[in-house]
Amino acid sequence: MTSKVKIGAVVIGRNEGERLINCLTSLKDEVALVVYVDSGSTDASLENATRLGAECILLDKSIPFTAARARNAGFERIMDRVDPPQLVQFLDGDCRLEPGYLSKAVAEFEGQDRLAVVTGWRAEIDPDASVYNQMCDHEWHGPVGEIAACGGDMMVRTAAFQQVGGFNPQVIAAEDDEFCTRLRKAGWRLRRLPEAMTHHDAHMMRFSQWWSRAVRTGHGFEQVNDLHPEYFQRERKRMWIYGAVLPVLALIGALFFWPLLALVLLLFTVSYLRTVLGLIRSGLPRLRAIHHGFYLFLSKFPNIVGAATYHKRKRKGADMVIIEYK
């Protein structure tokens, strides 16, 4: 077991069912201090977490749920202890920790005073269950070494977390990117180890789930870019060009000027082929790259829906309510 003096764990979830049981079970022999934060589950999540030895927090339903808010609540509970740990591992409730990973992550912090975050590789539990799971599995396998940002499964130095004020509870998507950006601006470093860290259970079996997740991504692009204009520039450029500008030009071409429509279709084709070639160069088999490339091309449209949702909420001063896909 990793020393409880050095590390605590925060797990967040909402109606994760068996996935949460698997998550907490994977932590049982790895870390003694585990806090589970629940965002209004209607299943037996709280009962199961209590049975598995986690300290439980049920978030107030009158305030909009976000992953950021939940992680902050868990962190605060850990830091309320008389002798709080120096490191906290954050874990989503649909993820299962890889045995032995925590010891490797803790060791990485030794002698690295400006290292704020250590993460590893996340993999899908059943990548072949659907093309959507396959895409998640490919997405999770990021580069190793010094990184700009990572997903929510991360080990964080508590001093760094406190210096930047934790996660921004108003950010409903890409809140981990936003948190990591503030850490880097404050002079902290982030690192990904070439180690298996967690197994994720996306359980995306339907097109509607994929669409909702892509809508959430577009919302995150715009909200985080509002806070950090230098971030997500490339992603936003492609989203707005291929999800909004070119479709409008295609419509104008179809109604008034056929050569314009032909040009737009050519640009779409070139973009798709470049995406497929990039996926092949990254190691995906050709047929899988063709399949994934189609969804990456298509994702610009739900991304635009998410971006428009964010700007509508911002204009009206409405709450930034989470967008769930499962």
N, C-alpha and C positions, 0 to 999 in steps of 0.2 A: 504493500500500500504506500502511495506517495504521502509524504509527511503532511499531516493536517495543519502543522504550523506554517508550512510554506504555501499551501494551496487550498482554496475552496472552489466549489462548482455552483454555477447558476444554470438551471434548466428552465426554459420557458415553453408554454404549450397552451393549446386550446383544442379540446376534443380529439386528442391524439390516440386515445384508446390503447390498443396493444403496443403501438409504437412507443408510447411513453413508458410503458412497463419495460420494454426492451432497453430503452435509453437509461432509465434509472438502474436497472439490473447491471448494465455494463459499467456503471460508475461505482457499484457497491464495493468492490474489492480494490478500487483505485484511489478513492479519496473519501475521507470520513465526513467532511462538512459539505452537504448538498442542500441547496435551497431550490425548491420548485415554485415558480410563479405562474399562476393560472389566470388566463384572460377569459373568464366567464364560461368555462366548459359546462356542458349539460350532460356529459357522460360521467363515469366514475373516476375521472382523473385525480381529483383531490384525495379520494379514499385510497386509490392505488398508490399514490405518492407517499401518503402517510404510512401505509403498510410497509413500504419499501424503505422507510427510515429518513425520508427527506423532510426538512422544515418547509412548511407550505405557506404561501401568501396568495390570497384571493384578491385580485384587483377590484377596486371600486367601479361598478358598472356605469356610474353616472359620468365618468370621464372616458373619452374614446380610447379604445385599446390600441396599442402599437407594440411591436416587438421591442422598440427602444425603451418605452416606458416600463415594460416588464423586466428587461435586463437591469435597468437602473434600480428598480425596487428590490430585486434579488441582491444586487451589489450592496445596497444600503443595509440590508438585513445582515449580510456577512460582516460588514464593517462596524456594525453595532456591537460586535463581540468585544470582550475585554482584551483579547490578544488576537486581532484579526490577521489573516494571512497576507503575505506580500504579493501573492499571485492569485488570480481568479480565472478559472476556465469557464467560458460561456458555451452553452450547448443548446441547440434547438431540440424540442421534445420528439421530433421525428427522426432523430439521429442516434446511432449507436456508437459508443466510443470503442476504438480499437485498443485491445489489451496492451499495456506497456507504453502507450504513446505519451501519457502525462509525464513520466519520468524523463523521457527524451526532451520534452518541451521545457520542463523545469531546468534541466541541465544547460539548455541553450542560453538561459538568462544569466548564468554564472559569469561574472567578470564583464558583463555588458550593461553598464549603468544607464545607457540611453536607449536600450532596447525596450520598447513598450509592448509589442505584440509578437507572439509566436503562434503560427498556425501550421497546418499540414495539409495533406490531400484528403478531400472528401470524395467518396464514391457512392454510386447508387447501389442499393441492395439488389435490385432486380432490373438492370439496365435494359434487358431484352423484352421486358413486359410490354413496352410501347415505344414508339419513336420519341415520345416526349420524355420518357425516362432516359433514353439514349442521349438525348440532347443535354439533359441535366448532367449526366455522367461526364460527357465531354467538357462541359462548361466548368465543372468543379476542378478539373485537373490543371491548375494554374502553374506558372513558372516558379522555380525555387530561388532561394536567396533573398536579397532585398526586394521588397514589393511596395507598391503604392497603397494597396488596400486588400482586404480579404472579406470573406463572408462571416456570418455570425458565430461560427464555431471558431473561437480564438481564445488563447490564454493571454491575459492582460496584466501588466504590472499595476498594482493598485495605486501607486503614487502617480503614474501617468494618467490613469482613469480620472483620478480626483483633480489633477491639474487642469484638464480640459473640460471638466464638468460632466463626464460620462456621455451617454448617447443623447441625441436630441429627440425628446419624446413626441415632437410634432411631425417628424419625418416618418412616413408610413412605409416607404420602400427605399432600398439602398441606404438605409440608416447606418449600416456598417461602413459603407464607402464614406459617408459624411463624417462619421466618428474618426475613421482612419486619416482622413484629410486634415482634420483639426490636430490630430496627434503629430503628423508630419510638419505642419506649420509651426507647431510648438517645439520642434527640434528633436522629436522622438523618431525612432526607427522601427520598422516592421520587417519580419522575416518569415518565410515559408520553408519548412523543412521538407526534404524528400522522403517523407514518412507517411504511411497510411494513418489518418487521424480518426475519421468517422465514416460510418456507412449511413447514407441518407435514404429515407423511404419517401420519395416524391409521390408515388402512387398516382401518377397522372395517366389516366386511361382514356380520357375523353378530350375531344377537340375543344370543348367549352372550357375545360380546366386550363389547357394551354393558353387559350385566348385571354382568360382572366389574368393569368400570370404575366402575359405580355402587356396587358393594360396596366397592371401594377408597375411593371418595369418602366413604361413611358412616364407614368406619374413620378417615379423616382428620379428619372433623368431631369425632369423640369424642376422639381422641388430642390434637389441637391445643387443643380446648376444655379438656382437663385441664390443659394447660400455661398457657393464657391464657383464663380463664373468660369474659372479655368478648367473645371472638372466636367467630364462627360461631353466635351466639345465635339469630338469625333462622332460619338454615338448620336448626339442630338442633330448634327449636320446631316448624317445619313437618314435619320428618322424623318426630319422635316422635308428633305429633298425627295426621298423615295416614297414617303407616306402621305405627303400633302402637295408639294409643288408640282411634281411630275404628274400625279393623277389629275390635278386641275388642268394642266396643259394638255393632257390626253383627252379630257372631256372637250376642251375648246377645239382641239384638232378634229375630234370626231364630228363636231357640229359644224365647223366652219372651214377647216383647212387640213385635209388628209395628210399632207407631208409632215405636219407637226406631230400628228398621231404616230406616224411611222418612226419618226425620230425618237419619240418617247419610248416606244416599244423596243427600239434598238438599245437605248440606254438601260432599260430594265433588263434586257437579255444579257448585255455586257456585265452589268452588276451581278446578276445571278451567276454567270459563268466564273467571274472572279472570286465570288464567295465559295463556289464548289472547289475551284483549284486551291484556294487557301486551306480549305478543310482537308483536302487530299494531302497537301504538304504538311499539315499538322499530324498526319498519321491515320486519318479515317479511310477505310476502304472506299473505293470509288462509288459503289451503289449507295452506301450509307451517306456519303458526302452529297450525292445528288439529292437524296431525300431530305437531309438536314438543311441543305442549301435552300430548298423550297420553303421550308418553314421560317428560316432566317429572313428570307426575302419577304414573306408574308407578314412577319412580325412587325414590320414598320407600320402597318395599319392599326392593329390594336395599340401599339405604342403611341400613335397619334391620339387615339381615344383617351388613353391615360393622361397624356400631356394636356389635352383640352379639359379633361376633368379637373386636373390640378389648377389650371388657370381660372376655371369657372369658380372653384371653391375659394381660391385666393381673392378673386374679385368681389365675391359676396361675403367674404369673411367667415365662411362656413368651416366646420370642423374637418380636419383631414382624417377621414374614416378609413380604416384598413380595407384593402381589396383582397378577399380570400379566394383561393383557387381550389381548396378542398375542405 
